[in-house]
Amino acid sequence: MTDTIGTTALVDWITRFRDAVVEKRDWLTELDSAIGDADHGSNMARGMTAVVEKLDGGAPATTDELLKSVGMTLVSSVGGASGPLYGTLFLRMGMAAGAVSELDAAGLAGALRAGLEGIVARGKAEAGDKTMFDAMSPAVDAFDAAIAGGADLASASRSAADAAAAGRDATLPLVARKGRASYLGERSAGHIDPGAASTAILFDTLAAAIAGSS
């Protein structure tokens, strides 16, 4: 079996991500209430619900159009920082993916890396700032390392999900240097960053979708 992820599996990923953020909306909001605006859970649930509703009306046939559609819907339907950041992630992924019906390991790696670079360009975050970058960057690095080591897509995506979860947990003791949380100074320590938490969900559902398609 070809080790690729096609548009059907990508739609499954997006749907799984929607289901998970809806299920964990209250938890994400609780995290955000400690150091942010208490709207990350509701914003992500609303945005991803809008995405899936649009895809239910007919998903694009190519990877680039699918991911761009996800990104544009998030930008237009989600307030706060999460809409532009997640929207940029998917838009950049789509641009990197190209007009293909499926991505191989290198193609998915390139799309994820492009998405990460888009988030950096928009949010200017660095490691240790206590943002979604702290979960996403190690996840993308782990994916690349696994692929370089000969892992298949399923194993690489699980390695990425594990790295994202570790990155999420590592935000707990950090003092925020970006966003609303940075206004709290030392008081932001002792709380998991909500963006890192939703990013870990993103990679966990990607791994589940890839495992489910193999």
N, C-alpha and C positions, 0 to 999 in steps of 0.2 A: 504494500500500500504506500502510495506517495505521501511523504511527510510534509503536508501542506495544510494550510487553513484557508477554506473557501468562504464565500460570502454567507452561506448558510450557517456555518459555525461562528462567524463574526456576529451575525444577528443573534444567535444563541447566546454569545457572550454578552452582548448589549442587554438582552432580555434578562439574563441571570443577574447582571449588575443592577438593573432596575429593581428586580425582585428583592435583592439583598439590601439595597439602600432604603427601600420602602420598609422592609422588615426591621432594619436597624435605625430607622429614622429617629426614634426617641433617644437612642444611645448616642448617635452623632450630634443630636441637638443638645443633649446633656453635656457632652464634651465641649461643645461650642459655647454653652452658657457659662462655663467656668472661665474661659479666656477670650471669648469673642462676642458675637451678636446673637447667639442662641438661635441661628437660623440655618446652619449648615445641613442638618438632617432634612428639614422641610424643603430647602432649596434643591438639594440633590434629588430628593424623591419627586418633586414637581418636575424638575428638568428631565430626569430619565423617564418618567411617565410620559411626558410629551414626546420624547424621542421614540419610544416604543409605539405609541399611538400613530406617529407618522410612518414608521416602518410597517406597521400593520396594514397601512393603506397601499403598500407595495414597496418592497425594498429595492434599491438600485442594483443593477446586475454586476457592476464592477466595484472593486474594493475601494478605489479612490472616491467614487461618488457616494458610496455607503458611509464611509468615515467622515467625509465632508458634510454630509447631511446631518449626521449625529452632532458634529461640531457646531454647525450653524443653528441647529435647534436649541442646543444648550446655551449658546450666546444670546439667543433671542428670548429664552424662557426662564433663565435663572438670574437672580439678582446677586448682589454681593460680589465677592472675589471668585467664588467657585465657578460661576458661569463662564466668565472670560478665560479662566485658567483651564478648566476641563474642555471648553470649546476649542481653545487653541491647541490643546493636546490632540484632539481628534482631527482637527483641520490639518495640522502638520503631519499627522500620521497618514491622512489621505493623500496629501501632496507627495509624500515620499513613496507611498505604495504604488501609485500609477494605475493606469486603466487596465487592470488585470482581474481575472475572476478568482484567483487564489494566490496566497503568498507562501513561499517556502521559508525555511528557517532564516536565511539571510534577509529575505524581504521583510519578514515580521520584525527581525532585529533592527533593521534600518528604519522601519516605521516607528517603532517604540523609541529609538534614539532621537529621531526627528521630533517626536512629540515631547520628549524631555527637554530638548533644546528650545522648543517653542515656549515651554513653561518658564524656563530660565530667562529667555528674552523678554517675556511679559512681566514676570514677577521679580526678576533680579535676585532670586533666592540662591543661597549657597548652603553647603552642608553645615548643619548645626544651627541653622536659623529657626528651627522648629516650625517647619512648613511641610507641605506635601512632597517637596523635593527630598526630604530626609527618608521618605519611603520609596519614592520613585527612582531616584538615582541608583541606590544599591540594587533595586529590582532589575533595572535595565542592565547594569553591570553584571549581575548574576546570570541573566539570560544570555548575554554575549559570551561570558566565560563558559557556560555550559555548552553552547553551540560550538564554540571553538574547541572544546574538549571532545566533541563527537556525540553529544547528547541529542536525542530526538526532541521534537517540539514539545511533547508531553512532559518529558523530564525537565527540559529547560524552563518551561513555563511554571512548573512546580517549584523549581529552584528560585525563580524570580518571585513567586508568591511568598515563599519562606523568607526571602531577603526583605521584601516589602513589610512583612509582619514584624520582623526584627527591627527594621528602621522605624516603624510606627512606635514600637515599644521604647525605642531609644530616645524618642522625643520627650518622654516623661520627665526626666530631670532637667531638661534644657530650659534656659531662659530665652524667651522669644525675642528675635531681632527684626522680625518683619510683621507687617499687618497689624490688626487691631490688638492682638495679644501682646505686641511689643510695648504697648502703652502701660501694661501692668508691671513691667520690669521684673524684679525677682519674684513677684507673686505669680508669674506665669509658670514657674517651675512647679513640678508635682502634678502636672496635667498632660495627658496625651493630646497631641495636636489633632483636631478633627479632620483636617485635610489629609494628614498622613494616614488617619484611620480609614477614610473613604478610599484612599489610594491602595491600601492593603486589600480592601474589598475588591477593587478593580482587578488586581492581579490574581486574587484567589478565584474570582469568577472566570477570568481568562483561562487559568489552568483547568478549571472544571469543564469549560466548554471544549477545550482541546482534547481533554481526556474522553469526553463524551462523544467526540466525533471520530475517534480512532477505533 
